[in-house]
Amino acid sequence: MSRAFVDESASENSEHLSPELRIPLPPGAKNYVTPAGAARLAAELEQLLALPQPRLPEAERRIQYLSRMRSLMEVVPAPAAPVARVVFGTAVTVRDVAGGERVYRIVGVDESDPAHGAVSWISPVARALTGRRPGEQVRVRLPSGEQVLTVLRIQP
């Protein structure tokens, strides 16, 4: 290509542009969140928007991210009790083959906190458990290897 068709100022300025905003959802997916998660995200966005101008670039990026996620948001009400199958928002008690028990709550991507049992609906664990009933077993492929989990209880 001839240099006559290259906008050199655009390539020089592209170094200063921030990287594309990464949305942690599958293409075309809604941003499913619990009512509590939606309230936390709205409060954070409101707090950031209240910061004086000019804002730090990190705050501007977070505002962009939260605004984009809010535009994709669908608040899923808490499931009614009793719950027969694992669905978004439920807490699922499982047992592994070694006999250890763990509780997972299936939540939105921005609510995820695996160390405290809150797993995103797009995580391998949540995808494997969704739709299961107590007594059913699932195989979950994790970076640490494959696990077999038995669903013990489901709570709203």
C-alpha positions as CSV (number, residue, x, y, z in Angstrom):
1,M,0.0,0.0,0.0
2,S,1.2,3.5,-0.8
3,R,2.2,5.7,2.1
4,A,-0.2,8.3,0.6
5,F,-3.2,6.3,2.0
6,V,-1.9,6.0,5.6
7,D,-3.0,8.5,8.2
8,E,0.1,8.8,10.2
9,S,-1.5,11.0,12.9
10,A,-4.1,8.3,13.5
11,S,-1.4,5.6,14.1
12,E,0.5,8.0,16.4
13,N,-2.6,8.8,18.4
14,S,-3.7,5.2,18.6
15,E,-0.9,4.5,21.2
16,H,-2.7,6.9,23.6
17,L,-6.2,5.3,23.2
18,S,-7.4,3.1,25.9
19,P,-7.9,-0.6,25.1
20,E,-11.3,-1.8,24.0
21,L,-13.7,-2.3,26.9
22,R,-13.9,-6.0,27.7
23,I,-17.3,-7.3,28.6
24,P,-17.2,-10.7,30.4
25,L,-20.4,-12.1,28.8
26,P,-20.9,-14.4,25.9
27,P,-21.8,-12.5,22.7
28,G,-25.4,-11.5,22.7
29,A,-26.0,-12.5,26.3
30,K,-27.9,-10.5,28.9
31,N,-26.2,-9.4,32.1
32,Y,-28.2,-11.5,34.5
33,V,-28.0,-10.1,38.1
34,T,-29.7,-10.7,41.4
35,P,-31.7,-7.7,42.9
36,A,-28.9,-7.2,45.5
37,G,-26.2,-7.2,42.8
38,A,-28.1,-4.7,40.7
39,A,-28.4,-2.4,43.7
40,R,-24.7,-2.7,44.4
41,L,-23.8,-1.9,40.8
42,A,-26.1,1.0,40.6
43,A,-24.7,2.5,43.9
44,E,-21.2,2.1,42.6
45,L,-22.0,3.8,39.3
46,E,-23.8,6.6,41.2
47,Q,-20.8,7.1,43.4
48,L,-18.4,7.3,40.5
49,L,-20.6,9.7,38.6
50,A,-20.6,12.0,41.6
51,L,-16.8,12.3,41.5
52,P,-15.6,15.8,40.5
53,Q,-14.5,16.4,36.9
54,P,-11.9,15.7,35.5
55,R,-12.0,12.1,36.8
56,L,-9.1,9.7,36.9
57,P,-8.9,7.5,33.8
58,E,-9.5,4.4,35.9
59,A,-12.8,5.9,37.2
60,E,-13.8,6.8,33.6
61,R,-13.1,3.2,32.5
62,R,-15.2,1.8,35.4
63,I,-18.0,4.2,34.6
64,Q,-17.9,3.0,30.9
65,Y,-17.9,-0.6,32.0
66,L,-20.8,-0.2,34.6
67,S,-22.8,1.8,32.1
68,R,-22.4,-0.9,29.4
69,M,-23.2,-3.7,31.8
70,R,-26.3,-1.8,33.0
71,S,-27.5,-1.5,29.4
72,L,-27.3,-5.3,29.2
73,M,-28.7,-5.9,32.7
74,E,-31.7,-8.1,33.4
75,V,-32.6,-8.4,37.1
76,V,-33.7,-11.9,38.0
77,P,-35.9,-12.1,41.0
78,A,-35.1,-14.5,43.8
79,P,-36.5,-17.9,43.1
80,A,-39.6,-18.9,45.1
81,A,-39.3,-21.7,47.7
82,P,-39.2,-24.6,47.4
83,V,-36.9,-25.0,44.5
84,A,-36.8,-28.3,42.6
85,R,-33.9,-27.5,40.2
86,V,-30.8,-25.4,40.3
87,V,-31.5,-22.0,38.8
88,F,-29.9,-18.6,38.8
89,G,-29.9,-17.1,42.3
90,T,-30.1,-20.4,44.2
91,A,-27.7,-21.8,46.7
92,V,-26.6,-25.3,45.9
93,T,-25.0,-27.6,48.5
94,V,-22.8,-30.3,46.8
95,R,-20.5,-33.1,47.9
96,D,-17.4,-34.1,46.1
97,V,-16.0,-37.7,45.9
98,A,-13.8,-37.1,48.9
99,G,-16.9,-36.3,51.0
100,G,-16.3,-32.6,51.3
101,E,-19.3,-30.3,51.1
102,R,-19.5,-26.9,49.6
103,V,-22.2,-24.3,48.9
104,Y,-22.3,-22.4,45.6
105,R,-24.7,-19.5,44.9
106,I,-25.2,-18.8,41.2
107,V,-25.0,-15.1,40.6
108,G,-24.2,-12.5,37.9
109,V,-20.7,-12.1,36.5
110,D,-20.1,-8.9,38.5
111,E,-21.3,-10.5,41.7
112,S,-19.0,-13.5,41.5
113,D,-16.8,-14.2,44.5
114,P,-15.7,-17.8,44.3
115,A,-13.8,-17.7,47.5
116,H,-17.1,-17.1,49.3
117,G,-19.1,-19.6,47.1
118,A,-20.6,-17.0,44.7
119,V,-20.1,-18.3,41.2
120,S,-21.0,-16.6,38.0
121,W,-23.7,-18.2,35.9
122,I,-21.2,-18.6,33.0
123,S,-18.7,-20.4,35.2
124,P,-18.1,-24.2,34.5
125,V,-19.5,-25.0,38.0
126,A,-22.7,-23.0,37.5
127,R,-23.2,-24.3,34.0
128,A,-22.8,-27.9,35.2
129,L,-25.2,-27.5,38.1
130,T,-27.9,-25.5,36.4
131,G,-31.1,-27.6,35.9
132,R,-30.0,-30.4,38.2
133,R,-32.0,-31.8,41.1
134,P,-30.9,-33.2,44.5
135,G,-29.3,-36.6,44.1
136,E,-27.9,-35.9,40.6
137,Q,-24.2,-36.0,39.9
138,V,-22.3,-33.7,37.6
139,R,-18.8,-33.7,36.1
140,V,-17.1,-30.3,36.1
141,R,-13.9,-29.6,34.2
142,L,-11.8,-27.1,36.2
143,P,-8.2,-26.0,35.7
144,S,-7.3,-28.2,38.6
145,G,-8.9,-31.2,36.9
146,E,-12.2,-32.9,36.6
147,Q,-14.5,-33.1,39.6
148,V,-17.6,-35.1,40.3
149,L,-20.2,-33.3,42.4
150,T,-23.4,-34.6,43.9
151,V,-26.2,-32.1,44.4
152,L,-27.4,-32.4,48.0
153,R,-29.7,-29.4,48.6
154,I,-31.0,-26.4,46.7
155,Q,-32.1,-23.3,48.6
156,P,-33.7,-20.1,47.2
